[in-house]
Amino acid sequence: MTLLMGRAQNLTKIQTDEKWGFMKTDSTIVVPCIYDEVYPFVDNIAIVRKDTLWGVVDTKGTEKDIRYTQISTFGNNGMYKALYDKKWTLLDLHGNPLSNSQQYDIILPVHKGVAIVVNDKKRGLVDGVGNVILRPQYEALECGEYIIFSKQPNKPGSSIGMCDYQGRIILPEGILMSGYPPSDDIILGKVWNKDGKGTSFAFYNINTKQTTILPSPFGIVYNEFKNGYCLVKESGNRSYFIDKTGKKVSPDYEMVGARSEGHYVVKLNGKYGVIDSLIHETIPCKYEEGGTYISEGLWNTMSDDEWGYLNMMGQQAIPFEYEFTQPFFKGHAYIGELIDGDVRFGLINKEGNMVLPIKWKNIKYTLNNKGEMNAVWLTADSVYCRLDTKTMKYSYQQSGFNDVEFDNQGNTLVRQGEFWGCIDSDGNQCIPARIPTKEMIISILDKMQKEGKKQLDYTETYRNSIYANEKRNYWDLRSQIPENMWDY
């Protein structure tokens, strides 16, 4: 007799004469060794195989329908799906066929508590305990944020329906021929024109069950509803907002920026301003230029040929005294001026205090692995140095780094001449700049992480450069290795 540990519910798999069964911890056999394959017990049921057929047994050894050609778990509710005579059926947690279960050609795995089922190439939907949500009658059925279904997708006169994962119908069939997931209780999509030629934009209100057909001139783009309003963009840089009745509720703007922090930067009659998500003007459209989005509660804009920053009440937060500005990021922002024909940059904080003087040709932020800004890389000519933004101490002034790039782990990839190295998020050089390509640096960093190494010396760097060199590692013992690929 062979014992195999695979305990579940105090029963252990055992094998006698190449047959399997189960026994208790006191060695009492409760399931005789008559099966060719068994799986551990789950909720007092175990899947077993006799010859080529599958079924289940309970903890008393009682068999349930050893007649299926395949059997597997269905979802996380202790249920099973089983194949018999080329048809799938669902079994309850005791291994019995569900009283309400139909037979299907295909039952796909459970996703978000539902499963797609197929009969005669038509798709339907059941929930995690086998209840039918949608009968198999659809050519298309997709499970995304919501479930979208259609009997004849993309054919003249066809329509879609939409439901949530509890089976609640939120868009009945026969209204929209296409649609996006709901936003603000509105489903934006398209309807077939009455003449059967082409389509028009429309939206369906889930609460009122009303459908509103929108004008559809060439080039129009409707965005999703937010706070009861939808942005409409037409060709020719004409943009405006509509409400849930389709009524236009704003002027025609020449530009509407992306929604940021509950606001939009807009351009009206050649001037820039800001509106909130309820389409109220919070900063009048009177500024010559402006950034296209709000960041950290401030908007960079121009007045009398000088750039500064306003808060969302239209009050000056940082004086208008710069030739160039950028939106704030992690509490800091680039500002710049034209000096001797070259644009030079500095850095300010949200109080308007100068963190770095305006003298740098380029400034690049670096973030640690928590997403916090911990340093900036600076160059006044063609060589970069590092400034720790907490200690305000410089490092690598004599490094000769000609370029810097960043990965998503807080590391800085540095180039010194034609070779690359790496500085970690704490500012330590973890790989000397002796690696031919940045791609090899990424490969070496992965290897270092697996090996638990924080830093390489020059010898280890050279060895790892060989490891990461695909051309060098191409050669095997049956090949004649070219002279320039030998490691002397």
Secondary structure, DSSP 4 states (H G I P E B T S, - for coil): -EEEEEEETTEEEEEETTEEEEEETTS-EEEEEEESEE---BTTEEEEEETTEEEEEETT--EEEEEESEEEEETTTTEEEEEETTEEEEE-TTSPBPTT---BSEEPPPBTTEEEEEETTEEEEEETTS-EEEEEEESEEEESSSEEEESSTTSTT---EEE-TT--EEE-TTS-SEEPPPBTTEEEEEEE-TTSSSEEEEEEETTT--EEE----TT-EEEEEETTEEEEEETTTEEEEE-TTS-B-S--BSEEPPPBTTEEEEEETTEEEEEETTS-EEEEEEESEE-SS-BTTEEEEEETTEEEEEETTS-EEEEEEESEE---BTTEEEEEEEETTEEEEEEEETT--EEEEEEESEEEEEE-TTS-EEEEEEESSS-EEEEETTT--EE-TTS-B-EEEE-TTS-EEEEETTEEEEE-TTS-EEEEEEES-HHHHHHHHHHHHHHT-----HHHHHHHHHHT-TTGGG--TTS---GGG---
